[in-house]
Amino acid sequence: MPCPISDEEISKAKDHKHRKSRVGQRTRERLPLLPVLTDTVDRR
């Protein structure tokens, strides 16, 4: 019995997962800088 999920759907799901992973990594990298950013904004 063939798989009901097409190769295109699998590829899209993988792309979405990778994109979400990259966004999450950027968030984790920038989170420590948030207090500096908020202080700067408050001073201006």
TORGUMAR-297422 format. One line per field, with one value per residue: residue number from 1; chain; z, y, x of N, C-alpha, C, CB in turn. Coordinates in steps of 0.02 Angstrom, whole numbers, plus 32768, in hexadecimal, padded with zeros to 4 digits. Glycine has a CB too. Layout:
// TORGUMAR-297422
pos	NUM:...
unit	A:...
npz	Z:...
npy	Y:...
npx	X:...
capz	Z:...
capy	Y:...
capx	X:...
cpz	Z:...
cpy	Y:...
cpx	X:...
cbpz	Z:...
cbpy	Y:...
cbpx	X:...
This chain:
// TORGUMAR-297422
pos	1:2:3:4:5:6:7:8:9:10:11:12:13:14:15:16:17:18:19:20:21:22:23:24:25:26:27:28:29:30:31:32:33:34:35:36:37:38:39:40:41:42:43:44
unit	A:A:A:A:A:A:A:A:A:A:A:A:A:A:A:A:A:A:A:A:A:A:A:A:A:A:A:A:A:A:A:A:A:A:A:A:A:A:A:A:A:A:A:A
npz	8000:7FD3:801A:8063:806E:8014:7FC0:7FB1:8019:8087:8074:8082:8108:8147:8121:8165:81E9:81F4:81DD:824B:82AF:8296:82B0:8337:836A:834E:83A3:8421:841F:8421:8491:850D:84F7:8504:857D:8571:84FC:8523:858A:8540:84EC:854D:857F:8512
npy	7FC5:806C:80FE:817A:81FB:827A:8293:8319:8354:8321:835C:83E4:83E4:83C5:8435:8498:8471:8480:850A:853C:850F:855B:85DD:85D1:85BC:8638:8687:8653:8677:8702:8725:873D:87C0:880F:885B:88C5:8902:892C:8987:89E8:8A17:8A4A:8AB5:8B0A
npx	802A:8023:806F:8007:8030:8077:8116:8130:80E6:8129:81A5:8183:815C:81D5:8221:81D9:81EE:8279:8284:823E:8291:8304:82D4:82B5:8335:8373:8327:834D:83D4:83CE:8385:83CD:83F5:8389:836A:83C8:839D:831B:833B:8381:831B:82C4:8311:8314
capz	8000:7FCF:8050:804F:8074:7FD9:7FCB:7FB7:805C:80B5:806A:80A1:8151:815B:811A:819C:8227:81F3:81E4:8291:82D6:828E:82D4:837E:837A:834F:83E1:8459:841C:842E:84D0:8541:84E7:850D:85B0:8555:84CD:8547:85AC:850E:84D8:8585:8584:84DA
capy	8000:80A8:812F:81AE:823D:8284:82AA:8362:8364:8311:838F:8421:83DB:83CA:847B:84BD:845E:84A0:8552:8548:8504:8596:8615:85C4:85C6:8680:86A0:863F:869D:8749:872F:875E:8806:8832:8891:88FD:8922:894F:89C0:8A1A:8A33:8A73:8AF3:8B36
capx	8000:804D:8068:7FD7:804F:80A1:815A:812D:80CE:8160:81D8:816A:815E:821B:8234:81B9:8210:82BB:827B:822B:82CD:8331:82B5:82BF:837C:837F:8308:8378:8412:83C2:8362:83F6:83FE:8349:836E:83EE:8370:82E5:835A:838F:82DB:82AA:8338:8304
cpz	8000:8009:8039:8052:803A:7FED:7FD6:7FFD:8090:80B1:808A:80EC:816B:8157:8154:81DE:822B:81FD:822D:82BF:82D2:82B3:831F:8394:837D:838F:841D:845A:8432:8471:8506:8535:84F4:8543:8597:8526:84F1:856D:857B:84F8:850F:858A:854C:84E0
cpy	803E:80D8:8167:81F5:8245:829C:82F6:8377:8357:8347:83D1:841E:83E2:8412:84A5:84B0:847F:84EB:8563:853F:8540:85D3:860D:85D0:8610:869E:8690:8668:86E5:8757:874F:87A9:8830:8868:88CE:8925:894A:898C:89F8:8A3D:8A60:8AB6:8B24:8B4E
cpx	802D:803D:8038:7FF5:8080:80E7:815B:8117:8105:8196:81C3:816D:81A6:8233:8218:81DD:8255:82B6:826A:8267:82FC:8315:82BF:8307:838D:8363:8335:83B9:8407:83A1:838D:83FF:83BF:834C:8393:83C1:833A:8301:8367:834F:82BF:82CF:8327:82BD
cbpz	803E:7F8C:8064:807C:80B8:7FA9:7F90:7F82:806E:80A5:801E:808A:8165:812E:80D7:81A1:822B:81B1:81B5:82A5:82BE:8244:82C3:838F:8347:8312:83EB:8456:83D6:83F8:84E9:8544:849F:851D:85EF:8530:849E:8577:85CE:84D1:84C7:85C8:8583:8496
cbpy	8000:80CC:814D:81AA:8245:82B6:8297:8380:833B:82CC:839A:842F:8397:839D:8497:84A9:8411:8490:856B:8518:84C4:85A6:861B:857C:85A3:86A2:8682:85F4:869B:8766:86ED:873C:880E:8800:8876:88E5:88EE:891F:89AB:89FA:89FA:8A4B:8AE3:8B13
cbpx	7FD0:8042:80AE:7F9B:8074:8080:8188:80FD:808F:817D:81E5:8122:8141:8247:821C:816E:8217:82DF:8243:81F2:82F0:833A:8269:82AB:83A9:835F:82C2:8388:842F:8397:8348:843A:8413:8313:838F:842E:8350:82C2:839C:83B2:82A8:82B1:8383:830E
